[in-house]
Amino acid sequence: MERVIIFLVLLVSTTITAQDSEEIQVKQAIDTFFEGFHKGDTVLMKSVMYGKFPTQTTYKNKEGKNVLVTEESSKLIQAIANRPADQKWDERLLDYSIQVDGTMANAWTPYEFWFNDTFSHCGVNSFQLFNDDGNWKIIYLIDTRRREGCQE
């Protein structure tokens, strides 16, 4: 009986450690994406992206109507590549909530966005990732954007 208990404890601790390791790798993929975003390095961003994928943004417009904009990740890459040198885009991630199940992961990252060191808006990113033979790749991104209810 003692051996069974020891085996179960080892099995559970190994599973928890493996899960933590996967979450760390997912976080590193998102951090790499934003490192490229901040530097204007689209090659670095693409290193953690799984080809072209849909991106979406949702917000409330000036008339109070809920809006959902759907684009392709290539448009984001193009915007980063063509960002004027005098513009500083600083997206500050405030937290990470990461869930992993096998080859799929979700990361929920509240953020603040600063434009040229001036607060612009806040919201949440929701990333979907795929484990591509040991490398976590972003396959979908949706974010919210708002100016009210931010912590800045």
C-alpha positions in Angstrom: 0.0 0.0 0.0 2.9 2.4 0.8 4.3 1.8 -2.7 1.0 2.6 -4.3 0.8 5.9 -2.4 4.4 6.8 -3.3 3.7 6.0 -6.9 0.5 8.2 -7.0 2.3 11.1 -5.3 5.1 10.9 -7.9 2.6 10.6 -10.8 0.7 13.7 -9.6 3.8 15.8 -9.0 5.2 14.8 -12.4 1.9 15.8 -14.1 1.9 19.1 -12.3 5.5 19.8 -13.2 4.8 19.0 -16.9 1.8 21.3 -16.9 3.8 24.1 -15.4 6.5 23.6 -18.0 3.9 23.8 -20.8 2.5 27.0 -19.3 6.0 28.6 -19.1 6.6 27.7 -22.8 3.2 29.3 -23.8 4.1 32.4 -21.8 7.5 32.5 -23.5 5.8 32.4 -26.9 3.6 35.3 -26.0 6.6 37.3 -24.6 8.5 36.6 -27.8 5.6 37.9 -29.8 5.5 41.1 -27.8 9.3 41.5 -27.9 9.0 41.6 -31.6 6.0 43.9 -31.5 7.8 46.4 -29.4 11.1 46.3 -31.4 9.3 46.3 -34.8 10.9 42.9 -35.5 8.3 41.0 -37.6 10.7 38.1 -38.1 10.7 37.6 -34.3 6.9 37.9 -34.2 6.5 35.3 -37.0 8.8 32.9 -35.1 5.9 32.2 -32.7 3.0 32.5 -35.2 1.6 29.6 -37.1 1.4 31.1 -40.6 -1.5 33.5 -41.3 -4.4 33.3 -38.9 -7.5 35.4 -38.0 -7.2 38.3 -35.7 -10.2 40.1 -34.2 -10.9 43.2 -32.1 -14.0 44.0 -30.3 -15.0 47.4 -28.8 -17.9 49.7 -28.2 -18.0 52.6 -30.8 -18.8 56.2 -30.1 -22.5 55.5 -30.6 -22.4 52.7 -28.0 -22.7 49.9 -30.5 -20.7 46.7 -30.0 -18.2 46.3 -32.9 -16.3 43.2 -34.0 -13.5 43.7 -36.6 -12.0 40.6 -38.3 -8.7 40.7 -40.1 -5.8 38.5 -40.9 -2.5 38.4 -38.9 -0.6 39.6 -42.0 -2.3 43.0 -41.6 -0.9 43.3 -38.0 2.6 42.3 -39.3 2.3 44.9 -42.1 1.3 47.6 -39.5 4.4 46.7 -37.4 6.7 46.7 -40.4 5.4 50.1 -41.5 5.2 51.8 -38.1 6.8 55.2 -38.3 10.1 55.5 -36.4 8.7 58.3 -34.3 5.9 56.1 -32.9 6.3 54.0 -29.8 3.7 51.3 -29.2 4.0 49.9 -25.7 1.5 47.1 -24.9 2.0 46.3 -21.2 0.7 42.8 -20.2 -0.6 42.9 -16.6 -1.2 39.2 -16.0 -1.3 35.8 -17.7 -4.0 33.2 -17.2 -2.9 30.1 -19.2 -4.7 26.9 -19.8 -3.1 23.9 -21.6 -4.7 20.7 -22.9 -2.3 18.5 -24.9 -1.6 20.4 -28.1 -3.8 23.4 -27.5 -3.4 26.3 -25.1 -5.3 29.5 -24.3 -3.7 32.6 -22.8 -5.8 35.5 -21.4 -3.6 38.6 -20.9 -5.1 41.9 -19.6 -3.1 44.8 -20.9 -2.6 48.6 -21.1 -1.6 50.2 -24.3 0.6 53.3 -24.3 1.2 55.4 -27.5 4.4 57.5 -27.3 4.4 57.2 -23.5 0.8 58.4 -23.2 -2.0 56.0 -22.1 -4.3 55.1 -24.9 -6.5 52.2 -23.9 -6.7 48.9 -22.0 -8.3 45.5 -22.6 -7.7 41.8 -22.8 -5.9 39.7 -25.3 -7.0 36.1 -25.8 -4.5 33.9 -27.6 -5.1 30.4 -28.9 -1.9 28.4 -29.4 -1.0 25.1 -31.0 1.9 22.9 -30.0 3.8 22.4 -33.3 6.1 19.5 -32.4 7.3 21.1 -29.2 7.0 24.8 -30.2 4.0 26.8 -29.1 2.6 28.8 -32.0 -0.1 31.5 -32.0 -3.0 30.4 -34.2 -5.7 33.0 -33.2 -5.8 36.3 -31.4 -8.8 38.4 -30.3 -8.6 41.5 -28.1 -10.9 44.0 -26.4 -10.3 47.7 -26.3 -11.7 50.3 -24.0 -10.8 53.6 -22.4 -13.0 53.3 -19.3 -12.5 50.9 -16.3 -8.7 50.8 -16.8 -6.3 50.8 -14.0 -3.7 53.2 -15.4 
